[in-house]
């Protein structure tokens, strides 16, 4: 009998499938949304929290612990969640409703459209697992949520980069009179923007760094990836700027046109979303309407149902890791 042993492949672990989007060695901050909401609501009794059985997984459990009399567990019924939030807004409350992005965009779309957006009610919807931030496959990967929601009148859409963005976005979205949908970095969220003298302003894009060879226009954690890519490209004397767009709707058209109109630069839109209907197509439409036509590329997820698996592996496979972005941009510039 042979004594040779068969090499076993390492098993895919749950932690690999829901790994933090933070890069190795990246600073992180725990539960920025939950902590910011608790702080904001301290002197605002009209703020209430609702969830569809996902308080722990959207960091709303911190709000529930701080203000149990203002917390509502609606069970696994996203339509009911949005209907109740709309009703509470009509009574003068400011509801923060949390769930996963797939459930809000797919299951509860009609309720958000008819109950909340059509009446321009003051409901704030914060949804975890946007885009490719989980390895659990299409049932959990909200790769088309921006495409679904961008066409909804009255709805403001936010795609924050990191903990800094989230912490500042919470009071801004609460102060905004009308419905808001925010893609939510949860748990151990990266801390990136504190190094760039950054302040979140609703509806405003921010130029984090300038560059003469190319410009990356990005949202969500892809801004973190863009900044990492810039550092990699420096080694090859490639100078790339980064324009962070945390508000997808209304889009900061003035900033986008101004930065893209500078001659000689390749414009790249990087997003954690399908190539169909997200930030890339929104930016392209803005530029064409303005008569600005720079060389243009997109870094985005494919128009496909994505695989399940370890998150870092999937990011490499679908071209949104730092290494994949660096390789793509080098190829386009050469």
N, C-alpha and C positions, 0 to 999 in steps of 0.2 A: 504494500500500500504506500502511495506517495505521501511524504511528510510535508510537502509544499502546502502552504496555506493560500487561500484565495484572498487577494486584497479587497477589502470592503470599501465601497465608496461611502463618504461621510453622509449621514442622514440629514435631510433638510429639517432644520428645527423651526419651531414656531417663531422664535426670536429673529431668525433670519428673514422670515416673511413679513414681519412687522417692524423691522429694524428702523432705528432713527434715521432721518434723512441727513443728520449732521455728518460731516466728514470726520475722518479720524483726527483726533486731537482738537476738534472744534469745540469752542465754548458752547454750553447749553444752559437753558433756564427751564425749570420745571413748571408746567401748567400756566403759561403766561395769560391765556384767555380767562381761566377761572379766577386767577388772582386779580387780574385787572377788573373783572366784573364785580368781584367782592368789594374791591376798593371803591369803584365808581358808585355802587349801589348803597354805600354806607349812609349817605345823607339824601338818598332818593328813594323813598318808599314806593314810588310808582314802578320801579324796576322789578320785574318778576322773571323767574326762570322756569322753562318747561322743557321736557325731553321725552323721547320715545324709547324709554328703557335703556338709555345710553349715557347716563350722567357721568359715570366713571370714565367712559371712553371718549368723552368730549370735554373733560375737565370741569363740567358743571357740578360735579359732586362737592366742590369747594363752596359754591354758592348755596347748595342745599344744606351744607353743614353750618354756614354762617347765618342763613336766613330760612330756616325750615318752613316758616309760615308763608313764605313767598315762593316756594318751590312746588312744582306740580309734575308728578310722574304720570304720563299719559298712557303708558304701556306701549306695546309694539303695534302702534296704529298711527302712522305718519300723517294720514289725512286728518284724523282727529286732532293731532298735535297742531297742525297749521290752522284748522278751523277754530280751535280754542284760542290760539294766539291772536287770530284776527278779532274774535269776540272780545278778548281782554283789551286789545288796543282801542276798540270802540268805546270802552268804558274808561279810557284815560290812562291805562297802564302802558308801560313800555316793555313788552314781552321779548325776551331772548329765548328763542327756540333752537334746540340743538338735536342733531342726529347725524347720520353719515350722509355724505354728499350724494351717494347713489339713491338713497331713499327719498331725499328732498326733491331731487331733480326728476326721478323716474316715477316714483309712487305718488308723490304729493303735488305734482306739477299743477294739476287743475285747481286744487284747493288754494295754492299760492297765487295762481293767476286770478281766480274768480273772487276769493274771499279777501285776499290781502292786497295784491297789486292793483286790481281794477278800482278799488276804493282808496288806494294810496294810504293804507293803514301803517301805523308806526311799529311794524314788527321787524325784529332783527333776527335773521336766520344764520346760525353759525354751524358749519358742517365739516366734520372731520373726514379724513381719507380722500382728499381731492386728487384727481389724476392718478398717477402711478406712485402712490405712497403706501401701498400694501401689496403683498405677493399672493393674495388669496384669489386672484383671478377676476373675471368680468363681473361677478356678482357683487364685488366690493370696490372695483376700480372705476371711479367716476371720471372717465377720460373724456366725456362729452358734456359735462355739466355747464360749461361756459357757453357752448353752442346752444344748449337748451334754453338757458336763461337770458342770453344777450338780446333776444328779440322781444322780451317781456317789457312793456311800457312801465314806467315809474320805478323799476327795480334798479337800485344801485348795486354794483358788484365789486367786491374787494378780493384781491389775491395777495395777501401779505407774504413777505419773504421769511421773516424770522420772529423771534420773541419780541424784539424791539418794535417791529411793525405791528404786531398783534396788540401789545400793551397800549400803544398810542392809538390804534384803530378803534378800540372798544369805546372810549369816551367820544370819539369823533362820530362813530356810527350811531351811538345813542343820541347825540345832539342833533343829528340829521333828521329832519321831519319827513319820514317816509320809509318804505320797506328797503331793507338791505340784506344782501346775501354775501356772506364771507366764507371763503375757503379757509379752513381752520388747521394750522399747525398745532398739534396737541402734544401732551406729554413733555418729553425732553426736547424742547424746540431749540434750534441753533440760535446763537447770538452772533450776528454779522454786522449789522448796520451801525452799531455804536462806534465803529472805527471810521465812519464817513460823515460825521457831523450831520446826521440825518434826522429829519422830523417828518412824520407822516402828516399829510394834508389830503383830505378827501378830494378826489378829482385831479390831483397833481402828480405828475411824473417828476423824478429827481435824477439829475445827471450825477452819478456817483464818482465817475472818473472820465476824463477825456482821452481821446486817442485819434491819431491821424490816419491809420490804415483801415480801421473798421469800427462799426458801432453795433453793440449788442443791445437790443431792446428786449427786456425780460420782465417777467412777473413771478410771484411765488418763490419757491426755493430755487428756481432756475436763475434768479439773480445771484444767489450764493454761488451756484455753479459757474455763472458767467464771470464773477470776480476771481474765482479760483483759476478759470481758464485763462484769464488775462495774465495772471502771474506766470503760468506755464509758457504762454506765448512770448513773454518778455525775453526768455532765454534765447529765442530765435530773432530777437530785435523786431518783433511784431507789436505794434502799438494799437491797443484796442480800447475803446470807450464803452461804458455801461450806462444805459438809461433804464432806471427801475420804474416800472409802471404798476403800482400797487392797486390802482383803481382801473378796472377793466371797463366799467360803465358808470358815469360818463368818462370817456377817454380824454386824456390831455392832448388834444389834437395840435394845439399850438406848439407844445414842446416837441412832439414827435416830428412835425413838419420842419421845425427850426433845425433840429439836430440832423435829420435825414437829408436836408437840403444842402448840407456842406459838401462840396464837390470832392470826388475822388475816393469816397469811403464806401466800402461794402456795408450794407445794412443787413443784420441778421436778427430775426426775432426768435427768441428761445422761450419755450413754454412747456409746462407740465400738463399737456392737454393734447387731444387729437389735433392733427394738422388741419382738420375740418372745423371751421366755425369758431375758432378761439382768437387769441390775441394776434396771431400772425395774419389772419385774414382781415381782422379789424384794422390793423396797421396798414396793410396793403391797400385797403379801401380808402383810408384817410389820405395816403400819399397820392394815389391816382386821382382822387377828387381835387387835390391841391395842385396837380400837375407836376409833382415831384417824383422822378423815376430813377432812383439810384439802383445799382446792382443789388439784388434782393435775394436772400435765402431764409429758409426756416429750419429751426431745430425743434422738432415736436414729435409727439407719438404718432404712430401710423394709424390710418383709418382701418382699424381691425380690432377684433377681440384679442386682448393680450393674454400671454401665458401666465400661469401661476408659477411661483418659485421664489428663490431668495431675491430680495429687493436689489441688492447691489448688482447681481447678475442680470436682472431684468433691465436696470438702468443702462448697463453696458450694451446689452442686446438691442435696446430700442434707441440708443444714441443720445441719452440725456445725462450720462455721467460726465464728469470733468474730462476724463481721458478721451471719451468719444467726441465731446465737443471740440476739444483741442485738435484732434485729428481732422475733424470735418472742416474747421476754419482754416487750418493750414492748407488743406487741399484746395479750398475755394480761392485762397489768396495766391497760390502758386500757379 
